[in-house]
Amino acid sequence: MTENAGYEHMREAIGVMTAWAGSGDAEFMSTYYNRLLDDYGTEKAREVVSGLINLCGELLAMRAEELGVSEEDTLQQIARQIADR
């Protein structure tokens, strides 16, 4: 994958997350992913997942820079919150 393709996948992921944030639908991601698979197949789904992974990494790095907490600390905090549910 070229660097430009990686950025394109991340741009698509930003669009997905923007739609998710505005949807208020707890099932949005599974519905979106299933529709993506049905309409475009597994390759496009892989591209979007790749973009989502890259976007998560960028957000972790941004949080680390802004708050002075490591990416690992953020992930551990999320893991603890999930374990408590």
N, C-alpha and C positions, 0 to 999 in steps of 0.2 A: 504494500500500500504506500502510495506517495504521501508526502507531507500535506499536499493540497487536498488529497482525498480524505485524510484524517480530519482536517479542518472542516471539510464539507459534511462529514458524518457528524461532527460536533455541532455544526450549525443546525442540522436536522434534529439532533437531540435537544438543542435549546428550544426549537419549535415544539417538540413533543412535551417537554417539561413546562413550557409556557401554557400549552393547552391543558395539561394536567392541573397546573396550579389554578387555573380559572374554571375548571370543570365542576369542582365540588363532588365529583363522582368517585367513590372508593374503588370502583371496578374499572376505572378509566384505563389503567395500564394494561390489564389483561385483555380488555376489549380491543384496545388499540393494537396490541401485539398480534392477537388472533386475526384481526382485520388485515394487518400488514402481511402476515403469512398468506392469507387467502388471496389477497390482491396482487402481491408482488413476489412471494416465494421466500425461501430461506436466505438467499444471498442478501436481499434488501434488509431483511430482519437482522442479519449479522452486522450489516453496516450501521444500523440504528443502535444496536447493542454496543458496538464498538464506540460510537459517538457518545453514548450514555456513560460508558466507562471512562472515556477521556474527560467528559464534562465533570464527572465525580472527582476525578483527580485534580482538575483545575479548581474546583470548589474547595477541596481539602487544602490545597496549597494556598488559596486565597484566605481561608480561615486561619491557617497557620501564620501567615504574614500579618493579618489584621489583629489577631488576638494573642499571638505569641505562644500558641499551643501547637504541639506537633500533630502531624497527620495521624500518627498512631494513637495519640491521646484522644483525638476526636472519634476515631473508630472504636476505641475502647469504651468511650462514653456512650456512644450509640448502642454498642453491644450490651452494656449494662442496662440501658433503658429498655431494650427489647427483652432481656432476660426477666425483667420485672413485670412483664405483661402476662 
